[in-house]
Every structure is written in structure tokens, then in C-alpha cells.
């Protein structure tokens, strides 16, 4: 189901004090209004291909971005969002190591179904508390062993995690390993 198509750029562009916008699957909200919302700290643009790099790169106050299944949000904008603490890059292969490596303030990262985020960037995200890597074979023991602050690790269908890294995660309070072959 689509979002509320009765709320459009026409009114949203006037809400310049807005700090949180959930525009998931709402194609009537586009870059035309989002680019004016420079006070946003939280943006959900999941499944909304009308919110793109053009506006997201201007939202440097963002601390939370959900770009689930939105290939219009890419490294070209995410690399500017150095205040991000929460990133959902689930099913968005346009967000890769090239931008994630700059997001050293991240405490929550969702990389489900996104093999473009790999050990090469994750190893530097030492502030992470929650890492979700379901169905992402590109994140392995090689980086996770450095994430000693993790309290939650979702490693469902991620056989590249083994005892070799998990043994270092002594702060874990929640571990998901469903269907894991190792």
C-alpha cells in the first residue's frame, strides 16, 4: 500500500521546522519539498524513489536515515551525513563502503540484503551497538571482532560469522543466528 498521497510537496515544503519525516512509499513527497527541510534529524525515505541524493545531501543534521529499498539514495549523498547515528541501508546496494566508512558516529546499522557494505567499512564503525547483517555475506569475522561495543547482532543467514569473532563480543545481550549454517 502507498503512503498518504493526499499530503504532498505543496504543504510539506512549508514545514521548515519539521525535524522528523516518515515518507515511506509516499511518492507525493519528493525532493522538491525535502530539500527545504534542513532541520530534519530523522528521515524515512524507504520505498520512495522520489526522495533522492539531490535533497538528502543537504540534510546534514540527519541522525537517522532509513533508505530501505530506495536506490535513489546513494553514496553521493550519504557521505555528507557525518552526524548519522542510525542507518538503514537494507536492500539498497547504492549505499556502499564508499560512504559508510565516513559514518564513524553510527551506533545502529542495518545491512540486510546489501552486500555493498562489507568488512572494509564496518571494521571502522567501532561505536556500533546494533548490527543487522541478515543475508549479507560481505560482513564477516574479519570486521565484527573489532565491534566490541555491540549489544545486538543479527546474523541470520550469515554463515561468515563464527566463534572466532563472537567470542570478542562480550557486551552482547541479544544474538540472532536463525538459519545460520555455521
Steps between C-alpha positions, in 0.01 A plus 500: 500500500611851426542772760258790532499654151276782626801654675731639234794730440255790492452494877815320613727768350345749745597290806853636530510430875433129446757273670351158417349386171374151427434496125524129437337403175352849461590610146309827546782619728810568290831680491308820421388529862755287685791718386344790695475302827851574623400446866421132446679265736298189402399404148334183382513494121459126468330387178474865388708546187392865478727585793850488358858611549399847380322579827661253740849649453368830642368341821824510694319503837360151442577253775261230372451398137294213371580441134358148486441398140562853370772481236462877442692559823862413437854559616487839327284639781563264791868595516395850613288372789778473755260561792312175430468268797241268341501377141268252337659399170296178470456398135679814378814399313556866406628562852844343518830501684585820312269704727454277804869525587443870583209433738707440810221624733270211406360302790242305295557360151265281296670332203243231423518389138770757428831337404637844404574566866791279596776442751697781333277766661336320792832441676526877563153536654617431852211689663244252364265357761261329256599330175251323278666292228228257399575355157817707463798274431735799461532561873702236677706415805773726360315821593256394769777408742579874525143595593537433871222743599232294322207407719285365214616296203257366244689239302212304350604320183850640543730198514814717491467566874663239719629454850818676381330842520206443730732413788619865501147639527471478876247786519242312290161472663313386187623262230294379204640202309194350332577277200870567542691208346806530728 
